[in-house]
Amino acid sequence: MHLMRIGAPVAEKPVARIDDETYVELSDVVPDFDGTQRRRVLAPR
């Protein structure tokens, strides 16, 4: 699994790439990946 952004610049969506053909949009869970959200998602307080 890879965490990444897809889409046009400035309108990118956070996704998880499961395999070469499968992507799961994660914008319902996290607005963007910048490190702080990753810590909150993986280690909630």
CHARMM-style PDB file with segment names, atoms N, HN, CA, C and O in Angstrom:
ATOM      1  N   MET     1       0.844  -1.169   0.000  1.00  0.00      PROA
ATOM      2  CA  MET     1       0.000   0.000   0.000  1.00  0.00      PROA
ATOM      3  C   MET     1       0.889   1.232   0.000  1.00  0.00      PROA
ATOM      4  O   MET     1       1.914   1.275   0.680  1.00  0.00      PROA
ATOM      5  N   HSD     2       0.481   2.237  -0.776  1.00  0.00      PROA
ATOM      6  HN  HSD     2      -0.352   2.202  -1.329  1.00  0.00      PROA
ATOM      7  CA  HSD     2       1.199   3.504  -0.853  1.00  0.00      PROA
ATOM      8  C   HSD     2       0.224   4.638  -0.589  1.00  0.00      PROA
ATOM      9  O   HSD     2      -0.874   4.650  -1.145  1.00  0.00      PROA
ATOM     10  N   LEU     3       0.608   5.590   0.248  1.00  0.00      PROA
ATOM     11  HN  LEU     3       1.500   5.580   0.700  1.00  0.00      PROA
ATOM     12  CA  LEU     3      -0.186   6.802   0.453  1.00  0.00      PROA
ATOM     13  C   LEU     3       0.313   7.838  -0.535  1.00  0.00      PROA
ATOM     14  O   LEU     3       1.518   8.060  -0.655  1.00  0.00      PROA
ATOM     15  N   MET     4      -0.612   8.471  -1.243  1.00  0.00      PROA
ATOM     16  HN  MET     4      -1.591   8.291  -1.145  1.00  0.00      PROA
ATOM     17  CA  MET     4      -0.227   9.425  -2.272  1.00  0.00      PROA
ATOM     18  C   MET     4      -1.362  10.387  -2.564  1.00  0.00      PROA
ATOM     19  O   MET     4      -2.457  10.250  -2.019  1.00  0.00      PROA
ATOM     20  N   ARG     5      -1.098  11.365  -3.429  1.00  0.00      PROA
ATOM     21  HN  ARG     5      -0.208  11.477  -3.872  1.00  0.00      PROA
ATOM     22  CA  ARG     5      -2.115  12.299  -3.906  1.00  0.00      PROA
ATOM     23  C   ARG     5      -2.285  12.092  -5.396  1.00  0.00      PROA
ATOM     24  O   ARG     5      -1.309  11.866  -6.111  1.00  0.00      PROA
ATOM     25  N   ILE     6      -3.537  12.170  -5.875  1.00  0.00      PROA
ATOM     26  HN  ILE     6      -4.330  12.354  -5.294  1.00  0.00      PROA
ATOM     27  CA  ILE     6      -3.776  12.123  -7.312  1.00  0.00      PROA
ATOM     28  C   ILE     6      -4.700  13.268  -7.696  1.00  0.00      PROA
ATOM     29  O   ILE     6      -5.492  13.740  -6.881  1.00  0.00      PROA
ATOM     30  N   GLY     7      -4.592  13.710  -8.944  1.00  0.00      PROA
ATOM     31  HN  GLY     7      -3.948  13.326  -9.606  1.00  0.00      PROA
ATOM     32  CA  GLY     7      -5.441  14.782  -9.442  1.00  0.00      PROA
ATOM     33  C   GLY     7      -4.615  15.959  -9.925  1.00  0.00      PROA
ATOM     34  O   GLY     7      -3.386  15.954  -9.868  1.00  0.00      PROA
ATOM     35  N   ALA     8      -5.322  16.957 -10.397  1.00  0.00      PROA
ATOM     36  HN  ALA     8      -6.321  16.962 -10.444  1.00  0.00      PROA
ATOM     37  CA  ALA     8      -4.679  18.171 -10.903  1.00  0.00      PROA
ATOM     38  C   ALA     8      -4.018  18.926  -9.752  1.00  0.00      PROA
ATOM     39  O   ALA     8      -4.498  18.864  -8.620  1.00  0.00      PROA
ATOM     40  N   PRO     9      -2.922  19.639 -10.025  1.00  0.00      PROA
ATOM     41  CA  PRO     9      -2.283  20.438  -8.977  1.00  0.00      PROA
ATOM     42  C   PRO     9      -3.288  21.369  -8.304  1.00  0.00      PROA
ATOM     43  O   PRO     9      -4.126  21.972  -8.974  1.00  0.00      PROA
ATOM     44  N   VAL    10      -3.205  21.481  -7.011  1.00  0.00      PROA
ATOM     45  HN  VAL    10      -2.524  20.991  -6.467  1.00  0.00      PROA
ATOM     46  CA  VAL    10      -4.047  22.294  -6.134  1.00  0.00      PROA
ATOM     47  C   VAL    10      -5.430  21.666  -5.913  1.00  0.00      PROA
ATOM     48  O   VAL    10      -6.180  22.133  -5.055  1.00  0.00      PROA
ATOM     49  N   ALA    11      -5.780  20.628  -6.662  1.00  0.00      PROA
ATOM     50  HN  ALA    11      -5.171  20.249  -7.359  1.00  0.00      PROA
ATOM     51  CA  ALA    11      -7.057  19.931  -6.467  1.00  0.00      PROA
ATOM     52  C   ALA    11      -6.816  18.450  -6.218  1.00  0.00      PROA
ATOM     53  O   ALA    11      -7.684  17.622  -6.497  1.00  0.00      PROA
ATOM     54  N   GLU    12      -5.642  18.111  -5.694  1.00  0.00      PROA
ATOM     55  HN  GLU    12      -4.937  18.783  -5.468  1.00  0.00      PROA
ATOM     56  CA  GLU    12      -5.286  16.719  -5.480  1.00  0.00      PROA
ATOM     57  C   GLU    12      -6.105  16.107  -4.344  1.00  0.00      PROA
ATOM     58  O   GLU    12      -6.519  16.801  -3.415  1.00  0.00      PROA
ATOM     59  N   LYS    13      -6.327  14.817  -4.436  1.00  0.00      PROA
ATOM     60  HN  LYS    13      -5.992  14.254  -5.191  1.00  0.00      PROA
ATOM     61  CA  LYS    13      -7.059  14.066  -3.415  1.00  0.00      PROA
ATOM     62  C   LYS    13      -6.096  13.068  -2.772  1.00  0.00      PROA
ATOM     63  O   LYS    13      -5.277  12.467  -3.466  1.00  0.00      PROA
ATOM     64  N   PRO    14      -6.189  12.886  -1.445  1.00  0.00      PROA
ATOM     65  CA  PRO    14      -5.370  11.861  -0.806  1.00  0.00      PROA
ATOM     66  C   PRO    14      -5.954  10.478  -1.107  1.00  0.00      PROA
ATOM     67  O   PRO    14      -7.161  10.263  -0.996  1.00  0.00      PROA
ATOM     68  N   VAL    15      -5.081   9.550  -1.486  1.00  0.00      PROA
ATOM     69  HN  VAL    15      -4.101   9.724  -1.576  1.00  0.00      PROA
ATOM     70  CA  VAL    15      -5.520   8.194  -1.804  1.00  0.00      PROA
ATOM     71  C   VAL    15      -4.530   7.181  -1.246  1.00  0.00      PROA
ATOM     72  O   VAL    15      -3.387   7.513  -0.934  1.00  0.00      PROA
ATOM     73  N   ALA    16      -4.986   5.951  -1.129  1.00  0.00      PROA
ATOM     74  HN  ALA    16      -5.915   5.681  -1.382  1.00  0.00      PROA
ATOM     75  CA  ALA    16      -4.119   4.811  -0.841  1.00  0.00      PROA
ATOM     76  C   ALA    16      -4.124   3.951  -2.092  1.00  0.00      PROA
ATOM     77  O   ALA    16      -5.183   3.560  -2.583  1.00  0.00      PROA
ATOM     78  N   ARG    17      -2.938   3.659  -2.603  1.00  0.00      PROA
ATOM     79  HN  ARG    17      -2.078   3.977  -2.204  1.00  0.00      PROA
ATOM     80  CA  ARG    17      -2.839   2.757  -3.758  1.00  0.00      PROA
ATOM     81  C   ARG    17      -2.668   1.348  -3.227  1.00  0.00      PROA
ATOM     82  O   ARG    17      -1.670   1.039  -2.576  1.00  0.00      PROA
ATOM     83  N   ILE    18      -3.640   0.494  -3.504  1.00  0.00      PROA
ATOM     84  HN  ILE    18      -4.451   0.745  -4.033  1.00  0.00      PROA
ATOM     85  CA  ILE    18      -3.629  -0.875  -3.015  1.00  0.00      PROA
ATOM     86  C   ILE    18      -2.789  -1.759  -3.932  1.00  0.00      PROA
ATOM     87  O   ILE    18      -1.978  -2.558  -3.464  1.00  0.00      PROA
ATOM     88  N   ASP    19      -2.989  -1.609  -5.247  1.00  0.00      PROA
ATOM     89  HN  ASP    19      -3.647  -0.960  -5.628  1.00  0.00      PROA
ATOM     90  CA  ASP    19      -2.179  -2.307  -6.247  1.00  0.00      PROA
ATOM     91  C   ASP    19      -2.143  -1.422  -7.486  1.00  0.00      PROA
ATOM     92  O   ASP    19      -2.560  -0.265  -7.425  1.00  0.00      PROA
ATOM     93  N   ASP    20      -1.658  -1.938  -8.601  1.00  0.00      PROA
ATOM     94  HN  ASP    20      -1.319  -2.878  -8.651  1.00  0.00      PROA
ATOM     95  CA  ASP    20      -1.486  -1.108  -9.796  1.00  0.00      PROA
ATOM     96  C   ASP    20      -2.793  -0.569 -10.365  1.00  0.00      PROA
ATOM     97  O   ASP    20      -2.773   0.409 -11.113  1.00  0.00      PROA
ATOM     98  N   GLU    21      -3.920  -1.175 -10.034  1.00  0.00      PROA
ATOM     99  HN  GLU    21      -3.937  -1.969  -9.427  1.00  0.00      PROA
ATOM    100  CA  GLU    21      -5.203  -0.757 -10.593  1.00  0.00      PROA
ATOM    101  C   GLU    21      -6.207  -0.281  -9.557  1.00  0.00      PROA
ATOM    102  O   GLU    21      -7.286   0.181  -9.929  1.00  0.00      PROA
ATOM    103  N   THR    22      -5.891  -0.378  -8.268  1.00  0.00      PROA
ATOM    104  HN  THR    22      -5.015  -0.754  -7.967  1.00  0.00      PROA
ATOM    105  CA  THR    22      -6.867  -0.075  -7.223  1.00  0.00      PROA
ATOM    106  C   THR    22      -6.388   1.066  -6.339  1.00  0.00      PROA
ATOM    107  O   THR    22      -5.334   0.985  -5.708  1.00  0.00      PROA
ATOM    108  N   TYR    23      -7.189   2.140  -6.305  1.00  0.00      PROA
ATOM    109  HN  TYR    23      -8.046   2.206  -6.817  1.00  0.00      PROA
ATOM    110  CA  TYR    23      -6.933   3.293  -5.459  1.00  0.00      PROA
ATOM    111  C   TYR    23      -8.155   3.532  -4.584  1.00  0.00      PROA
ATOM    112  O   TYR    23      -9.287   3.376  -5.042  1.00  0.00      PROA
ATOM    113  N   VAL    24      -7.935   3.908  -3.333  1.00  0.00      PROA
ATOM    114  HN  VAL    24      -7.015   4.034  -2.961  1.00  0.00      PROA
ATOM    115  CA  VAL    24      -9.034   4.215  -2.421  1.00  0.00      PROA
ATOM    116  C   VAL    24      -8.887   5.670  -1.999  1.00  0.00      PROA
ATOM    117  O   VAL    24      -7.873   6.046  -1.411  1.00  0.00      PROA
ATOM    118  N   GLU    25      -9.890   6.489  -2.295  1.00  0.00      PROA
ATOM    119  HN  GLU    25     -10.714   6.183  -2.773  1.00  0.00      PROA
ATOM    120  CA  GLU    25      -9.855   7.891  -1.899  1.00  0.00      PROA
ATOM    121  C   GLU    25     -10.033   7.997  -0.390  1.00  0.00      PROA
ATOM    122  O   GLU    25     -10.905   7.347   0.186  1.00  0.00      PROA
ATOM    123  N   LEU    26      -9.207   8.816   0.243  1.00  0.00      PROA
ATOM    124  HN  LEU    26      -8.498   9.344  -0.225  1.00  0.00      PROA
ATOM    125  CA  LEU    26      -9.203   8.922   1.700  1.00  0.00      PROA
ATOM    126  C   LEU    26      -9.659  10.292   2.209  1.00  0.00      PROA
ATOM    127  O   LEU    26      -9.496  10.591   3.392  1.00  0.00      PROA
ATOM    128  N   SER    27     -10.225  11.120   1.341  1.00  0.00      PROA
ATOM    129  HN  SER    27     -10.358  10.876   0.380  1.00  0.00      PROA
ATOM    130  CA  SER    27     -10.593  12.473   1.772  1.00  0.00      PROA
ATOM    131  C   SER    27     -11.690  12.475   2.835  1.00  0.00      PROA
ATOM    132  O   SER    27     -11.860  13.479   3.527  1.00  0.00      PROA
ATOM    133  N   ASP    28     -12.441  11.377   2.984  1.00  0.00      PROA
ATOM    134  HN  ASP    28     -12.303  10.561   2.422  1.00  0.00      PROA
ATOM    135  CA  ASP    28     -13.420  11.290   4.080  1.00  0.00      PROA
ATOM    136  C   ASP    28     -12.727  11.139   5.433  1.00  0.00      PROA
ATOM    137  O   ASP    28     -13.293  11.481   6.471  1.00  0.00      PROA
ATOM    138  N   VAL    29     -11.495  10.624   5.411  1.00  0.00      PROA
ATOM    139  HN  VAL    29     -11.035  10.346   4.568  1.00  0.00      PROA
ATOM    140  CA  VAL    29     -10.764  10.339   6.640  1.00  0.00      PROA
ATOM    141  C   VAL    29      -9.746  11.422   6.960  1.00  0.00      PROA
ATOM    142  O   VAL    29      -9.583  11.801   8.120  1.00  0.00      PROA
ATOM    143  N   VAL    30      -9.057  11.923   5.935  1.00  0.00      PROA
ATOM    144  HN  VAL    30      -9.189  11.614   4.993  1.00  0.00      PROA
ATOM    145  CA  VAL    30      -7.988  12.900   6.121  1.00  0.00      PROA
ATOM    146  C   VAL    30      -8.033  13.905   4.973  1.00  0.00      PROA
ATOM    147  O   VAL    30      -8.110  13.498   3.814  1.00  0.00      PROA
ATOM    148  N   PRO    31      -7.986  15.214   5.265  1.00  0.00      PROA
ATOM    149  CA  PRO    31      -8.083  16.203   4.194  1.00  0.00      PROA
ATOM    150  C   PRO    31      -6.855  16.236   3.285  1.00  0.00      PROA
ATOM    151  O   PRO    31      -6.971  16.562   2.103  1.00  0.00      PROA
ATOM    152  N   ASP    32      -5.680  15.904   3.822  1.00  0.00      PROA
ATOM    153  HN  ASP    32      -5.585  15.639   4.782  1.00  0.00      PROA
ATOM    154  CA  ASP    32      -4.450  15.925   3.048  1.00  0.00      PROA
ATOM    155  C   ASP    32      -3.382  15.191   3.837  1.00  0.00      PROA
ATOM    156  O   ASP    32      -3.546  14.942   5.032  1.00  0.00      PROA
ATOM    157  N   PHE    33      -2.291  14.844   3.175  1.00  0.00      PROA
ATOM    158  HN  PHE    33      -2.157  15.046   2.205  1.00  0.00      PROA
ATOM    159  CA  PHE    33      -1.155  14.234   3.857  1.00  0.00      PROA
ATOM    160  C   PHE    33      -0.089  15.294   4.047  1.00  0.00      PROA
ATOM    161  O   PHE    33       0.449  15.819   3.072  1.00  0.00      PROA
ATOM    162  N   ASP    34       0.223  15.615   5.298  1.00  0.00      PROA
ATOM    163  HN  ASP    34      -0.214  15.189   6.090  1.00  0.00      PROA
ATOM    164  CA  ASP    34       1.335  16.532   5.553  1.00  0.00      PROA
ATOM    165  C   ASP    34       2.116  16.119   6.791  1.00  0.00      PROA
ATOM    166  O   ASP    34       2.914  16.898   7.312  1.00  0.00      PROA
ATOM    167  N   GLY    35       1.895  14.918   7.258  1.00  0.00      PROA
ATOM    168  HN  GLY    35       1.246  14.285   6.835  1.00  0.00      PROA
ATOM    169  CA  GLY    35       2.597  14.432   8.433  1.00  0.00      PROA
ATOM    170  C   GLY    35       1.768  14.524   9.694  1.00  0.00      PROA
ATOM    171  O   GLY    35       1.720  13.564  10.463  1.00  0.00      PROA
ATOM    172  N   THR    36       1.109  15.656   9.933  1.00  0.00      PROA
ATOM    173  HN  THR    36       1.148  16.436   9.309  1.00  0.00      PROA
ATOM    174  CA  THR    36       0.325  15.799  11.159  1.00  0.00      PROA
ATOM    175  C   THR    36      -0.923  14.924  11.103  1.00  0.00      PROA
ATOM    176  O   THR    36      -1.280  14.300  12.102  1.00  0.00      PROA
ATOM    177  N   GLN    37      -1.590  14.868   9.955  1.00  0.00      PROA
ATOM    178  HN  GLN    37      -1.300  15.375   9.143  1.00  0.00      PROA
ATOM    179  CA  GLN    37      -2.771  14.020   9.836  1.00  0.00      PROA
ATOM    180  C   GLN    37      -2.382  12.554   9.925  1.00  0.00      PROA
ATOM    181  O   GLN    37      -3.127  11.754  10.493  1.00  0.00      PROA
ATOM    182  N   ARG    38      -1.244  12.189   9.383  1.00  0.00      PROA
ATOM    183  HN  ARG    38      -0.638  12.838   8.922  1.00  0.00      PROA
ATOM    184  CA  ARG    38      -0.801  10.806   9.438  1.00  0.00      PROA
ATOM    185  C   ARG    38      -0.645  10.359  10.884  1.00  0.00      PROA
ATOM    186  O   ARG    38      -1.046   9.251  11.241  1.00  0.00      PROA
ATOM    187  N   ARG    39      -0.066  11.214  11.715  1.00  0.00      PROA
ATOM    188  HN  ARG    39       0.260  12.114  11.425  1.00  0.00      PROA
ATOM    189  CA  ARG    39       0.095  10.854  13.116  1.00  0.00      PROA
ATOM    190  C   ARG    39      -1.268  10.711  13.783  1.00  0.00      PROA
ATOM    191  O   ARG    39      -1.463   9.804  14.593  1.00  0.00      PROA
ATOM    192  N   ARG    40      -2.208  11.586  13.459  1.00  0.00      PROA
ATOM    193  HN  ARG    40      -2.050  12.323  12.802  1.00  0.00      PROA
ATOM    194  CA  ARG    40      -3.536  11.506  14.067  1.00  0.00      PROA
ATOM    195  C   ARG    40      -4.279  10.244  13.622  1.00  0.00      PROA
ATOM    196  O   ARG    40      -4.950   9.607  14.433  1.00  0.00      PROA
ATOM    197  N   VAL    41      -4.167   9.880  12.353  1.00  0.00      PROA
ATOM    198  HN  VAL    41      -3.622  10.398  11.693  1.00  0.00      PROA
ATOM    199  CA  VAL    41      -4.874   8.708  11.852  1.00  0.00      PROA
ATOM    200  C   VAL    41      -4.262   7.426  12.417  1.00  0.00      PROA
ATOM    201  O   VAL    41      -4.989   6.510  12.800  1.00  0.00      PROA
ATOM    202  N   LEU    42      -2.929   7.357  12.471  1.00  0.00      PROA
ATOM    203  HN  LEU    42      -2.338   8.101  12.159  1.00  0.00      PROA
ATOM    204  CA  LEU    42      -2.274   6.132  12.917  1.00  0.00      PROA
ATOM    205  C   LEU    42      -2.185   6.019  14.431  1.00  0.00      PROA
ATOM    206  O   LEU    42      -2.148   4.915  14.973  1.00  0.00      PROA
ATOM    207  N   ALA    43      -2.150   7.165  15.118  1.00  0.00      PROA
ATOM    208  HN  ALA    43      -2.179   8.062  14.677  1.00  0.00      PROA
ATOM    209  CA  ALA    43      -2.023   7.134  16.571  1.00  0.00      PROA
ATOM    210  C   ALA    43      -2.952   8.157  17.198  1.00  0.00      PROA
ATOM    211  O   ALA    43      -2.490   9.180  17.704  1.00  0.00      PROA
ATOM    212  N   PRO    44      -4.266   7.898  17.173  1.00  0.00      PROA
ATOM    213  CA  PRO    44      -5.211   8.876  17.729  1.00  0.00      PROA
ATOM    214  C   PRO    44      -4.975   9.086  19.216  1.00  0.00      PROA
ATOM    215  O   PRO    44      -4.528   8.187  19.929  1.00  0.00      PROA
ATOM    216  N   ARG    45      -5.283  10.282  19.659  1.00  0.00      PROA
ATOM    217  HN  ARG    45      -5.646  11.012  19.080  1.00  0.00      PROA
ATOM    218  CA  ARG    45      -5.103  10.626  21.082  1.00  0.00      PROA
ATOM    219  C   ARG    45      -6.336  10.305  21.869  1.00  0.00      PROA
ATOM    220  OT1 ARG    45      -6.370  10.526  23.080  1.00  0.00      PROA
TER     221      ARG     45
END
